[in-house]
Amino acid sequence: MPLSIGLILALVGIWYLYKNKIKKAKIFIIISIIWIATISYKPFANMLLEPLETQYSKLTNIPKNVHYILLLGGDKKNRAWEALRLYQKIPNVKIITSGYSPNGGVPSAIKTAKLLENSGVKKSDIIMQPKPRYTKEEAIAIKKRLKDKPFILITSAYHMPRAIKIFKQSGLNPIPAPTDFKIEKINPFYSHPEAKWLARTERAWHEYIGLLWLKINGG
């Protein structure tokens, strides 16, 4: 990941410093500082996110003949509200919540289901899918449940390109409904490195690695 690369460069610089190779130490330490500052810079994060987030637009032409919405992952603070918006516009639709618990606690699928229920979604219209751990397992579980029926797929905009590829590879028919857009319009002259933008750089980086891996495996 980007931060790890920066720290490795810094450690190499420190090692050269320990070996009293000052010139090489300076080069690696300076490069590491510049690298960490760059990946924490808002315009750089936006540059990485833009090709991912602009592939699919927010779902405005809402289909009425779809009976399932898959709310991918456990991001109940952002993604769940898109599921609620679509639920209110599509008659007789059910929401499938997903997301396991990496720490052995309450799975995200159950937490999100509770949030939706408290927000007005009928309990009978919620299907929980708490066991799949990552997108490929989600696709396998949905394939068993829906076969080739079309469904609306909700996930963060930056994750949507990879999610669509994985679901289509599994013979599914997702309708993309991206949400949780991370790009922010800014004046680069008023930007400075922040942890928030480092986190977004790493999210984008993770998606590019995932897309590369799909391509290597014939995706």
Helices and strands as residue ranges (DSSP letters): H 2-18, H 22-39, H 42-53, E 68-71, H 79-87, E 94-98, H 108-118, G 123-125, E 126-129, H 135-146, E 150-156, H 160-169, E 173-179, G 188-190, H 195-216
